[in-house]
């Protein structure tokens, strides 16, 4: 037994058996099958009497089989990974070998005196035995390896999902030489699958006893099928019970858009995090139509080094644009974009330009040189507390910068101008949100003026509005991760604060489709899915991190911060579009000349008293009501001066 275990260990730990070993084994099986079948049918005594003649005949038969083995490459496969295709090749090789043997007999019987004619029934029986033994050798080799691999694996795992995704994961794991996981069970939401066996292990129901069943099997890992990730997001109780029980949850990020048919690559499997569990649905866009519109175009992107801008660069570069003009005032991140373009899209002509969008002369020179056909305007100051403290910068960068880029797009004949806005522009409660609403008003009124003929031009202006994006610069999730890493506390402004979240690539896809398909003048709003309570997000991140005794501290709402974000004004309605995730907001129309005068007056205030600047912004956007801000006094001047109506 000890010798057998040593041989098993030696076999299982080798990368693969040499091909000559497999070929030698098959040759032995062919010879053994011939003698055995002759002994069974004609008797062992007759076999011994004709042993020498039978040996010569079998050796010639082996030559025929060697030719067949060569034709079907039966020896080139790895025994431990033998599949139905390998068994099929073995059977075909034996059939061919037997056919060649029959032809050889026709040529040699009566010509070669020592050649023994073997009865057809013996040859048929010999072929059947050879097929069975070769099959058994391969199955046995596979079973030895899998048995050893099972014993050597230390991490027991359950797989959530019994359809294509779960089966594909189990098969791939079992075929990996360095797989650390032993599949101990499957989990199914389908009652018809419960208590059945899949790939030799039991299927368990997804109920309150699941954790107990996993503990019985000593399973410490849950591997989630790609087809079950959306279901897992909806099962908060299941996730929390797994985390509380110390069970790791693994999934394949690269398989988010898996089609259920192609091969799953297991090398990207990682532990799930809070971002992966946020409620959202997969977003599909009409890539073909977007690609046709952007193919060969000169495209300018402002804020190209930012979170949204850089992802738009990557997505647009894949549509084979004629030229990309990438503008940002952040030198180092823009340099990173240049390196990325050189590495990933060397065929795309890209100009990375350090520039400030509020510098009219600089932007005029860029538009004059490159004559962009499409403009994607993503540059903006976006941090609410920062802009609350620096309203003049918000006016200069967000409002003046947008007006300069928009006016130059009209002057130099750009076909489409797509502005990236925010849900904070709806019923704004802070300077940043109000500045973006003023930008929306300007580009909409300019589009209206062009259509009415009061402004000469052909540019179509489209606005896209959405909420928070995961992984963006300044996002709450990186902040929470750092606070958890330091041992806490995790700071949340308010117990009831909620936000909408979307992945950056998903948001940019919608921007591209809305921007390219829009006809001008629209404000497109995106369906952001289900809102997320930030306190619950913090709790889940703490749980997933495994950190102990990390507290959540509520610090109070920041200047200008809302408890919840809106996507539409109360008085606004939406209309459906070409995409179920995109709606058109029907908003109040503004006269361009009036808007232009108001914005010019605001810009001319320069870096004066912040109160005066914000007061002017409130006159332009009457629905701007400050919250948790020093500017609240501007909304209720009578209360603060002691006067009344």
TADA-V454179 format. One record per helix or strand of 3 or more residues. SS is the DSSP state (hx for helix, st for strand). FROM is the first residue (numbers start at 1). TO is the last residue. Records with the same first field share a line. If there is no record, write none. Layout:
# TADA-V454179
SS: FROM-TO / FROM-TO
This chain:
# TADA-V454179
hx: 2-13 / 19-42 / 44-49 / 51-72 / 79-81 / 84-108 / 120-152 / 164-175 / 210-216 / 226-234 / 236-244 / 253-255 / 266-268 / 275-277 / 287-294 / 307-317 / 331-344 / 360-370 / 384-389 / 391-411 / 423-425 / 431-452 / 476-485 / 504-517 / 534-545 / 592-604 / 610-620 / 630-634 / 637-641
st: 155-160 / 181-188 / 201-205 / 219-224 / 248-252 / 269-271 / 298-302 / 323-328 / 349-354 / 374-377 / 416-422 / 460-466 / 468-470 / 490-492 / 501-503 / 523-526 / 552-554 / 573-576 / 582-586
